[in-house]
Amino acid sequence: MLTDNPEIRYRMTVDAQTHLMLNYSENKLQQQVFNALGQAQKIHAEVAGKQASTPAVAFDDAGRILSA
């Protein structure tokens, strides 16, 4: 067991749930994926010695894709 103390166990659970809500939203995951794709696009363009053919991805304030 992680802890036999119910108060500590409760605090750990609350902290973990808060961390999940703040750091693992669908919008944040989507942004991370597109940021990774953008970095890959830059690397590909540098390696190929030309501009990447895929357009950049942009988001509005609600996290919706503006261009793909």
C-alpha positions as CSV (number, residue, x, y, z in Angstrom):
1,M,0.0,0.0,0.0
2,L,1.1,3.6,-0.6
3,T,-0.1,4.7,2.8
4,D,-2.2,3.5,5.6
5,N,-3.1,7.0,6.6
6,P,-6.5,7.9,5.2
7,E,-5.8,11.7,5.3
8,I,-2.6,11.3,3.3
9,R,-4.2,8.9,0.8
10,Y,-7.1,11.4,0.3
11,R,-4.7,14.3,-0.2
12,M,-2.7,12.3,-2.7
13,T,-5.9,11.4,-4.6
14,V,-7.1,15.0,-4.7
15,D,-3.6,16.2,-5.9
16,A,-3.5,13.6,-8.6
17,Q,-7.0,14.4,-9.9
18,T,-6.2,18.1,-9.9
19,H,-2.9,17.5,-11.8
20,L,-4.9,15.4,-14.4
21,M,-7.5,18.1,-14.9
22,L,-4.9,20.9,-15.3
23,N,-2.4,19.0,-17.5
24,Y,-4.2,16.3,-19.5
25,S,-7.2,18.0,-21.2
26,E,-8.2,17.0,-24.7
27,N,-7.4,20.5,-25.9
28,K,-3.9,20.4,-24.4
29,L,-3.2,16.9,-25.8
30,Q,-4.4,18.2,-29.3
31,Q,-2.0,21.2,-29.0
32,Q,0.9,18.9,-28.0
33,V,0.3,16.6,-31.0
34,F,0.2,19.5,-33.4
35,N,3.2,21.1,-31.9
36,A,5.1,17.8,-32.3
37,L,3.9,17.6,-35.9
38,G,5.1,21.2,-36.5
39,Q,8.5,20.4,-35.1
40,A,8.7,17.3,-37.3
41,Q,7.7,19.4,-40.3
42,K,10.5,21.9,-39.6
43,I,13.1,19.1,-39.2
44,H,11.9,17.5,-42.5
45,A,12.2,20.9,-44.3
46,E,15.7,21.4,-42.9
47,V,16.8,17.9,-43.9
48,A,15.3,18.1,-47.3
49,G,16.7,21.6,-47.8
50,K,13.4,23.0,-48.9
51,Q,10.2,24.3,-47.5
52,A,7.8,21.6,-46.2
53,S,4.8,21.1,-48.3
54,T,2.4,20.8,-45.4
55,P,0.8,24.1,-44.2
56,A,1.2,25.1,-40.6
57,V,-1.5,24.4,-38.1
58,A,-3.1,27.3,-36.2
59,F,-5.7,27.3,-33.4
60,D,-8.3,29.7,-32.2
61,D,-8.9,30.7,-28.6
62,A,-11.2,27.7,-28.1
63,G,-8.5,25.3,-29.4
64,R,-10.2,24.6,-32.7
65,I,-8.0,24.1,-35.8
66,L,-8.0,27.2,-38.1
67,S,-5.9,25.7,-40.8
68,A,-4.4,22.3,-41.5
